[in-house]
Amino acid sequence: MSNDLNRSILVGRLVREPELKSTTKGSYLCRFTLASNRTIFVKDGDNKDEVGFFDCIAWGSLAEIISKYAQKGRRVGVDGSLRFSAWDNAEGKRQSKVEIFVENFQFLDAKQSDGQSSKHESVADSVSGEKMPDGFNEPFDESIPF
């Protein structure tokens, strides 16, 4: 059996509020979409920006944390694997999609409060002393010089 690599790392902004759902067995899942910008370098020096939109899904306690603390417009980093799914729609037409199955999630900006962002507030402070679940990372520390 081969060991292939399926790893995705994205940095972007949430396009809309995360959507938390619960399965019939009581597990949580959270769906959200990231917009990630990149610059395309063109020969004549007239660079152009391109935006990619990526559907993401997180499960369990990570899903609960994301739905509770992530808001539209927040800059986040996700790490996970790509998952392919296919189904037949109501008209019998085959459809498919690729989602990022989120394994790690990190806030890359400070929480917005009253339209202002605070560089010193950490997500851990926002959790009010709750233990962070496995797979949850502390926010990026902007004081690190590299």
N, C-alpha and C positions, 0 to 999 in steps of 0.2 A: 504494500500500500504506500502511495506517495504522500509526502507532506507538502501540500501546496500552500501558498500564502494568500490569505484573504484579509487584508487589513486596510482600514480607511481612517484617515485623520483629517478633520475639517475644522476650520475656524470660520465663523460667520455670525450673522445676526438672525434672531428669531423673526420670522415673517409675521406670525400671529401668536396669540396666546396658546400655550400647550394645552392639549386635550387629554384629560385623564379619563380612563374607562376601567371598568372592572369586569373580569370574566365571570362566567357562571360558577366557577370554582373559587372565586374570591381573590384571584391574582389581579394586580394592577398593571395596566399598560398605559403609556403616555406617548402620544404622537405629536410631533412638531416638525416644522420645516425650517431649514436654514438657508439663508441667502448668502452666498460666498462670492466675493468680487475678485477678479483677476485682471491684470493688464496684459493685453496682447500687443507685442512689439511688432510694428509694421516697418518695412524697409525704408519708406520715405520719412520716417521719424514721427509720423502722425499716429501715435499710439491710441489704442481704443480699449475701453473697459468692457468687460463681459461679466454678466452675473449668472451664476448657476444656482438652481434651487434644488435642495436635497431633502427628501422625506426621511425622517428618523423615527425610530421606535425604541422606547426603553421599557423595561419590565421591573416589577417588584418594588422594593423600597426606593431604588433609583428613580423610578417613574413618579413616585409620590413626591420626592424631593424636587424634581424638575418642575412638576405641575405647581408646587407650592411657591417656589422662589424664582422661577424664570418667567420673564414677561416679554411681550413683543418688543423688539428693538434691542434687547440685551445681546452683547457680544459674548459668545461662548465657544468653547472648543469641545469637540466630541471625538471619541476614539472607539472604533468598533469594527464590525465586519459587514460585508454586503450580503443581503439575503434576497433571493429571487422568489417571487410568488406568481402564480398564474391561476386564472379562474375564468369561468364562462359567465358573461353578464346576463341580464334578464332576457335579452334578445338572442341568446345562444352564441354570441360572438366571443372569441377567446381574447382575453386581456391579460396583461402582465405588468409587473412593476418591480423595481429594485429599491429596497430601503436599506438604510444603515441601521443595523442592530447595535444600539449604543451599549457599550460596556463601561466606558468612563466618560464623565461629563465635568466640565470645569467652567466656572464663570471667569470671564476675562476682563470685565469692567466692574466698577463698583455699583452697588444697587442704587437705582434712581429713587430719590425721595424729593417730592415737591419740585420736580423738574431739574434738580441739581444732582450731580453725582459726587459722591464722597470717596476720595481715594483711600481713606483709612478704614472704612467699614468693611468687615469681612463677612462672608456668608456664614461662617461659624458663629459670629455674634448674632446673626439673624435667626439662627436655629434655636436660640434660647436654651443653650446648654444641653440639647438633645445629643445623643451619641450619633455621629455620622455613620451611615450605613456603609457596608463594604462596597467598593467601587466608586465612592464619591470622593472627589479631590478638592482640596482647599483652593481658593481663588489664586490667580496669578499675583505674585508679589512684585509690584512695579519698582520697588527700591533695589532689586537685584540688577546689577549693571550689565548683565549679559542675557 
